[in-house]
Amino acid sequence: MLSLCLLIIPLLSWIQFLSTETSVKIGIEHDGNILFSDIPSGRNSDFKVVRYHSLIIDKESLPKELVPIAWTIYDDTGSFSEKNTGSPLGNGSVIPVSEKLENRSHWPTSHVDGKQNRHILMGIMHSSLPHYGLQFHPESIATTYGSQLFKNFKDITVDYWSRSKSPSLLRRNINDTANMQVTGATQFLKELSRNRFRGNGSSYYENPKKSLFVAKTNGVDVFDLADLSYSKPHVKLLRLKWKKHERLAHKLGGARNIFIELFGKNRGNDTFWLDTSSSDKARGRFSFMGGKGGSLWKQMTFSLSDQSEITSKHAGHLLIEDSQGSTEKRFLEEGFLDFLRKELASISYDEKDFTGLPFDFCGGYVGCIGYDIKVECGMPINLHKSKAPDACFFFEDNVVAIDHHLDDVYVLSLYEEGTTESSFLNDTEEKLTNLRVSSTGKWKDQTLPAIDSSQCKERFIPDKSKEQYINDVESCMAYIKDGESYELCLTTQNRRKLGNADSLGIYLHLRERNPAPYAAFLNFSNANLSICCSSPERFLKLDRNGMLEAKPIKGTVARGSTPEEDELLKLQLKLSEKNQAENLMIVDLLRNDLGRVCEPGSVHVPNLMDVESYTTVHTMVSTIRGLKKPDISPVECVRAAYPGGSMTGAPKLRSVEILDSLENCSRGLYSGSIGYFSYNGTFDLNIVIRTVVIHEDEATIGAGGAIVALSNPEDEFEEMILKTRAPANAVLEFCNDPRRQ
């Protein structure tokens, strides 16, 4: 346990705050202090650090107890950008940044090669106490020598306590440190502890015949350690049968025709399609689809309770419907994720059943989690109530999978040990054999009713006007300037009435116009809900090897009208300081999220700020991976990172609070996740963006963008509109098709 404090300097009255955010590495010079042992110094060194905002300290105001030990090096060539927004002083006055630089009151200057250096203080130490302060982020992925700096701090700590003459003082200080709570993290830690010690640790590295989620500690069941009165759930062993049909998908017209033939006859009611519709096969290999099926099938819809109800903030109402149409209502005091954890904990499996399958999803829970489920993940209470359910899932025992690389089709069926196997494999094989590719390849269903022509010309209307949205952007920038957040992902909803919608037809049109690697179609008939999703973004995935992967997107620009313009826009995105900053801060946030549930030292970033191109936009994407700890369950991994940092900003907790206060309604399913929790302990979830949510007679499209100190309010509004364009146009084009009138 470290007992010294490596402090980010607090914002005190004698600190002048400069609202600057950048991902450009800044050169650091230090005085050789032990904190910087084995770390180079100076202009020509490779010691570069990341700072999200600059805190400028007036040299004359430093108390004598604080000793400068490090400062930045930069020159008039502009190796990083300072935004001239001004900064508040302790007396409430404001001095423009340019004036401060001219007055040089913040730190002495020097000249190298005829250029003026300006030094901003980046590190201090106390003259007599073992305290250090930094004004940069040593933990950032883009900071060099960060590990060495923390190692040095550890060595300082060990040396300090080894020289302590009072063992009792040592014990007391260690205990005091252990009992400290980080502001804003307390609730999350409570949530994590509450669930980790209620038996949701994974043991799928052990005996596959045992329950998947019974954590072991020195061979003792954690259920017994945490709560002697806790009764273990009944564990059922599920068996899997599957059959592979080689080189068949293309012969049948692809995934689209297969879905229509097998599951699209009744407008896609009570079906799912996790659809890798991107033409770039490197981004997605497998699609999964299914519908109302066997004896294990069930549909679950969950809605959080109204805040006026006297319950915990996690509580809500769950409706369960089985394949025979029987329903059951439950009140979940501990929320939906706790229910899902227990459901998964009641399943065991035999690994031999899915040996040879090239994918992880072999049946299990498929559906969506709304943004407001964040209250089950340590986030603050919701200020708004969603009209749509907060979570909807199927348990799918019959699944069809398509391998887009090898053109193979797989048919899978789950059944409980000791029960009769389903006929799904044989029935589906017969349907596939009889399927023929139509000459047009178009989706036609003459039984579908015509759309009311009066609604065809109706466009999506934003909840907020351009002026209101720009005002919200400016409010976000004010919060950032005041040090409340580094980045705020502001969003709004766009709505239109849809009447008697053909949601499957809309999705088929959307996937043609805007194919995406994490696209999906979901229909939950008992909630009058359909989701048409063309998301390019993965939230979180866990594979059979225990590897977690997140792929956040931050930074989006429209495609160009010519190849030359398109390449220029792509390059501008790649080199954009603002977009790099957006992406970097979310990468650092997700590294922290994954670090809570991964083996120490395993979290890494194999791809940082890659640019990916889609039909309508270029995006900046990073990849973060880490090896999950063996006693952590899949649901707990989701809790640690939910909601996705790319939809909140950083730091997450405070950013969510601010966004809830600015946004005038619930985000609903937008900003949440769609995907699966397989019965074998794996999962894969997207981020719900570029999505049309159809609930009752209304279609909504959520959109927004990350606000940082370098944001331009007008540009942010245009980016929000850009992100609605593909799904909105798909709806309008489909409704205006003369064949639908």
Salt bridges, closest charged atoms under 4 A:
ASP75 OD2 - ARG43 NH1 3.37
ASP76 OD1 - ARG118 NH1 3.31
GLU82 OE2 - ARG51 NH2 2.96
GLU139 OE2 - HIS137 ND1 2.88
ASP155 OD2 - LYS151 NZ 3.24
ASP159 OD2 - ARG163 NE 3.00
ASP176 OD2 - ARG172 NH1 3.65
GLU191 OE1 - ARG194 NH2 2.75
GLU191 OE2 - HIS314 NE2 2.68
GLU191 OE1 - ARG639 NH1 3.90
ASP221 OD2 - LYS232 NZ 2.34
GLU246 OE2 - LYS244 NZ 3.73
GLU261 OE1 - LYS265 NZ 3.93
ASP275 OD2 - ARG511 NE 2.66
ASP280 OD2 - ARG283 NE 3.62
GLU309 OE1 - HIS317 NE2 3.86
GLU321 OE2 - LYS292 NZ 3.63
GLU328 OE2 - ARG330 NE 2.86
GLU334 OE1 - ARG194 NH1 2.48
ASP338 OD1 - ARG341 NH2 2.91
ASP338 OD2 - LYS342 NZ 3.24
GLU343 OE1 - LYS298 NZ 2.88
ASP350 OD2 - LYS352 NZ 2.86
ASP353 OD2 - ARG239 NE 2.79
ASP360 OD1 - ARG544 NE 2.84
ASP372 OD1 - LYS374 NZ 3.70
ASP403 OD2 - ARG285 NH2 2.80
ASP408 OD2 - LYS244 NZ 3.73
GLU417 OE1 - ARG239 NH1 3.40
GLU429 OE2 - LYS243 NZ 3.09
ASP463 OD1 - ARG495 NE 2.83
ASP472 OD2 - LYS464 NZ 2.33
GLU484 OE1 - ARG654 NE 2.84
ASP502 OD2 - ARG740 NH2 3.33
GLU549 OE2 - ARG538 NH1 2.49
GLU549 OE1 - ARG625 NE 2.68
ASP566 OD1 - ARG559 NE 2.74
ASP566 OD1 - HIS618 NE2 2.85
GLU582 OE2 - LYS578 NZ 2.24
ASP588 OD1 - ARG591 NH1 3.03
ASP593 OD1 - ARG596 NH1 3.44
ASP593 OD2 - LYS652 NZ 3.06
GLU612 OE1 - ARG283 NE 3.71
GLU612 OE2 - LYS551 NZ 3.75
ASP631 OD2 - ARG196 NH2 2.56
GLU636 OE2 - ARG196 NE 3.42
GLU657 OE1 - ARG654 NH1 3.23
ASP660 OD2 - LYS374 NZ 3.47
GLU663 OE2 - ARG667 NH2 2.92
ASP684 OD2 - ARG538 NH2 2.96
ASP697 OD1 - LYS497 NZ 3.75
GLU698 OE1 - ARG495 NH1 3.33
GLU714 OE1 - LYS466 NZ 3.14
GLU716 OE2 - LYS578 NZ 3.15
GLU719 OE2 - LYS723 NZ 2.78
GLU733 OE1 - HIS509 NE2 2.81
GLU733 OE1 - ARG513 NE 2.99
ASP737 OD2 - ARG739 NH2 2.80
